[in-house]
């Protein structure tokens, strides 16, 4: 990890940390794509990368070789990237994103915390996405947990009562809270029958909600278009399948009763239904 001269950035003010990872806790790649959208909208500078050598099993997430137009190859390793993002006239963001590490999480979290302390972070927002027993026909449900619980009601979030295994996002949220910072973890529910592919509606929901909470303006129009087109495609495949249409109606009825967002298992949707959706989205015209 290269050294960062934070004095160069002090005049921008204390940044808010914004964190999301690919991997476990990123259903539909919703949170990682939300953070990439935020990076693409605002001026962003890559400050440093954390060397993956100590934290990754390269047989699980392998490095990738890519070719440019001239035929030259580039080798890309799994990594954690740290950006300074500067929305106009707003508090800067320290954006931390990458692949969820495999090993030595305590050491890894220590390095992230050292970076945040050096940058002067006092507030942190982490994002994730989970498979939910919900229908794509409804607005994306959002749940959260915060050091200041009043934030949840203020921004229209359901409180999370989840207990169980967690990912690096959960560990970092706990570390931020123990540091005494204002910490919020923000999660979007992705329909479990759509969680094996990108789910743009959840990316839109996360990016928009995070920006609102952090008090920054966000041009979400590209994600809005993508989410609308995606819903149209799913509606088309539902129209071709009586089984899937019936299952979605069941989900809508359960939602009206206020049942849990969490499915008993991915099998609730049926492997055949998931296969139908994936096959439809792979058609050349889609």
BELURKA-V777017 format. One record per pair of residues at least 6 apart in sequence whose C-alpha atoms are under 7 Angstrom apart, sorted by sequence separation. I is the first residue (numbers start at 1). GAP is how many residues later the second one is. D is the distance in Angstrom with one decimal. If there is no record, write none. Layout:
I/GAP/D, I/GAP/D
//
This chain:
26/6/6.9, 67/6/4.6, 86/6/4.6, 152/6/6.7, 177/6/5.6, 211/6/6.6, 238/6/5.8, 239/6/6.8, 22/7/6.7, 66/7/5.5, 67/7/6.5, 85/7/5.7, 86/7/6.3, 152/7/6.6, 176/7/6.1, 211/7/6.4, 238/7/5.4, 65/8/6.3, 66/8/5.3, 84/8/6.9, 85/8/5.0, 144/8/6.7, 65/9/5.5, 66/9/6.6, 84/9/5.8, 85/9/6.4, 22/10/5.6, 65/10/4.6, 84/10/4.9, 85/10/6.9, 173/10/6.6, 208/10/6.9, 20/11/5.9, 21/11/5.6, 64/11/5.7, 65/11/6.4, 83/11/5.8, 84/11/6.3, 20/12/5.6, 63/12/6.6, 64/12/5.2, 82/12/6.9, 83/12/5.0, 173/12/6.5, 190/12/6.6, 63/13/5.5, 64/13/6.6, 82/13/5.6, 83/13/6.5, 144/13/6.2, 63/14/4.5, 82/14/4.7, 143/14/5.2, 144/14/6.2, 145/14/6.0, 188/14/6.0, 20/15/6.7, 63/15/6.4, 81/15/5.9, 82/15/6.7, 142/15/5.6, 143/15/4.5, 144/15/5.3, 145/15/5.9, 81/16/5.5, 142/16/6.3, 143/16/5.6, 144/16/5.5, 61/17/7.0, 80/17/5.7, 81/17/6.0, 143/17/5.8, 80/18/4.4, 188/18/6.6, 79/19/5.6, 80/19/6.4, 204/19/5.6, 79/20/6.0, 204/20/6.6, 78/21/6.1, 200/23/6.7, 52/26/6.5, 200/26/6.3, 201/26/4.8, 52/27/5.5, 200/27/4.8, 51/28/6.8, 50/29/6.4, 244/29/6.1, 49/30/6.7, 50/30/5.3, 147/30/6.4, 49/31/5.5, 50/31/6.7, 49/32/4.6, 48/33/6.2, 49/33/6.1, 48/34/5.4, 47/35/5.6, 147/35/6.0, 46/36/6.0, 47/36/5.3, 147/36/5.6, 46/37/4.4, 47/37/6.6, 146/37/5.6, 147/37/6.7, 45/38/5.3, 46/38/6.6, 146/38/4.3, 44/39/6.2, 45/39/5.3, 145/39/5.8, 146/39/6.4, 44/40/5.6, 45/40/6.5, 144/40/6.9, 145/40/5.4, 237/40/6.4, 44/41/4.2, 144/41/5.4, 43/42/5.7, 44/42/6.5, 144/42/4.6, 4/43/6.6, 42/43/6.3, 43/43/5.6, 126/43/6.4, 143/43/6.1, 144/43/6.0, 237/43/6.5, 42/44/6.2, 143/44/5.2, 42/45/5.5, 56/45/5.5, 57/45/6.3, 142/45/5.7, 143/45/6.5, 2/46/5.8, 39/46/6.9, 55/46/5.4, 56/46/5.0, 142/46/4.7, 1/47/6.3, 55/47/5.7, 56/47/6.2, 126/47/6.6, 141/47/6.0, 142/47/6.5, 1/48/5.6, 55/48/4.9, 140/48/6.6, 141/48/5.6, 1/49/4.8, 55/49/6.0, 140/49/6.3, 1/50/5.7, 124/52/6.9, 136/55/6.2, 135/56/5.8, 132/57/5.1, 134/57/5.1, 123/58/5.4, 124/58/6.3, 125/58/5.9, 126/58/6.4, 127/58/5.8, 128/58/6.4, 129/58/5.1, 130/58/6.5, 131/58/5.8, 132/58/5.5, 133/58/6.1, 122/59/5.0, 123/59/4.7, 124/59/4.8, 125/59/4.9, 126/59/4.6, 127/59/4.8, 128/59/4.8, 129/59/4.7, 130/59/5.2, 131/59/5.0, 132/59/5.3, 133/59/6.2, 122/60/6.5, 123/60/5.8, 124/60/6.4, 125/60/5.7, 126/60/6.1, 127/60/5.7, 128/60/6.6, 129/60/5.8, 130/60/6.0, 131/60/5.9, 132/60/5.5, 129/61/6.7, 131/61/4.8, 140/61/6.9, 140/62/6.1, 109/63/6.6, 131/64/6.3, 140/65/6.7, 100/68/6.5, 192/74/6.2, 18/75/6.5, 15/76/5.9, 16/76/6.5, 17/76/5.7, 18/76/6.1, 19/76/5.9, 20/76/6.7, 21/76/5.2, 22/76/6.0, 23/76/6.3, 193/76/5.7, 14/77/6.9, 15/77/4.6, 16/77/4.8, 17/77/4.6, 18/77/4.8, 19/77/4.8, 20/77/5.2, 21/77/5.1, 22/77/4.8, 23/77/5.8, 13/78/6.3, 15/78/4.8, 16/78/5.9, 17/78/5.9, 18/78/6.2, 19/78/5.9, 21/78/5.5, 22/78/5.9, 13/79/6.9, 15/79/5.7, 21/79/5.6, 12/80/6.6, 193/81/5.6, 31/96/5.8, 31/97/5.1, 31/98/6.2, 30/99/6.1, 26/102/5.4, 27/102/5.0, 25/103/5.5, 26/103/4.8, 27/103/5.1, 17/104/6.5, 25/104/5.5, 26/104/6.5, 27/104/6.1, 14/105/7.0, 15/105/6.7, 16/105/5.8, 25/105/5.9, 14/106/5.2, 15/106/5.4, 16/106/6.7, 17/106/6.3, 18/106/6.0, 19/106/6.3, 20/106/6.0, 14/107/5.8, 16/107/5.0, 17/107/4.4, 18/107/4.9, 19/107/4.6, 20/107/5.2, 16/108/5.5, 17/108/6.1, 18/108/5.8, 19/108/6.2, 20/108/6.4, 6/113/6.3, 135/113/6.0, 135/116/5.9, 134/117/5.9, 135/117/6.3, 133/118/7.0, 90/126/6.5, 134/127/6.3, 133/128/4.9, 87/129/6.7, 132/129/4.8, 133/129/5.2, 132/130/4.6, 133/130/4.7, 131/131/6.7, 132/131/5.7, 25/142/6.4, 24/143/6.3, 20/149/6.8, 28/162/6.7, 27/163/6.5, 28/167/4.6, 27/168/5.4, 28/168/6.0, 30/168/6.8, 28/169/5.2, 29/169/5.5, 30/169/6.1, 34/169/4.6, 38/169/6.9, 28/170/4.4, 29/170/6.9, 30/170/6.7, 33/170/6.0, 34/170/6.6, 28/171/4.8, 30/172/5.4, 31/172/5.9, 34/172/6.2, 35/172/6.8, 30/173/4.3, 34/173/5.0, 31/175/6.7
//
